[in-house]
Amino acid sequence: MECTCIALLEDEQECLTTTKKCTRLAVWQRPPAGHGGETGPPPSGHGGEIGLPPAGAWRRLKIIPFTLSGCYELVDMRNRLRTIEQLLPQGAVIAGTSIAGLAYSELNQMGFCLCELERFSPEILDALAAEVAASAETSAQVPAEPVAGDSPGAYTINLVEVQAAHPEVSSKKALRPFLASTPFVELEIICSHMPPWLEGHMKDHNLTCSRSRTQDGRLRLRISHALCDDARNTPMGDRT
């Protein structure tokens, strides 16, 4: 994914700041690869459209007033944060010194790429965009749901890799849709620990689970239907 829009959380002194202290979004953009840009005077002034730099370069496009000040209830904060979805293009990067808690959760769910920086200067925009693009490419290579294995009905998922590549994807989000809709013989899960909700789900749905460890110490769960296990352990002559 090419990164062409980066919005900075700024305070009244135009310094990079946190979501709590933010008073405005400084939006930087560059044309997508293969598209030129118009030439014009260097960026200057505040607010509205700003003069265009050389073709293909980053330019500070506009300043958008934005603050969470005055939001004392969670619902007010959510509503205020959701206005950003109409202000920035889908998949834009939002950068600040700290993006945490409800702000992180809401902005992440909207599909924004969130970055924390100690400080900002225009010179880092290319490097930041390249890092975001590389991270997105890595994330795209890690499916967020179980994938089919070599044998029919066998599926596997590495929750450690999934949650590293997709922090917004919980074990429930990765597994529940699959468990609810996909017939399977065996589901192998690599994880750091058994998700507490999964044990209850297995009991409710007559699933069994064997546990072992991988070479690097991760927990390997092999989940199957109890009837499948019974069939495997029943001699051919005893089947009816």
Secondary structure, 3 states (H helix, E strand, C coil): CCCCEEEEEECCCCCECECCCCCEEEEEECCCCCCCCCCCCCCCCCCCCCCCCCCCCCEEEEEEECCCCCCCCHHHHHHHHHCHHHHCCCCCEEEECECCHHHHHHHHHCCCEEEECCCCCHHHHHHHHHHHHHHHHHHHCCCCCCEECCCCCEEEEEHHHHHHHCCCCCHHHHHHHHHHHCCCCEEEEEECCCCHHHHHHHHHCCEEEEEEECCCCCEEEEEEEHHHHHHHHCCHHHCC
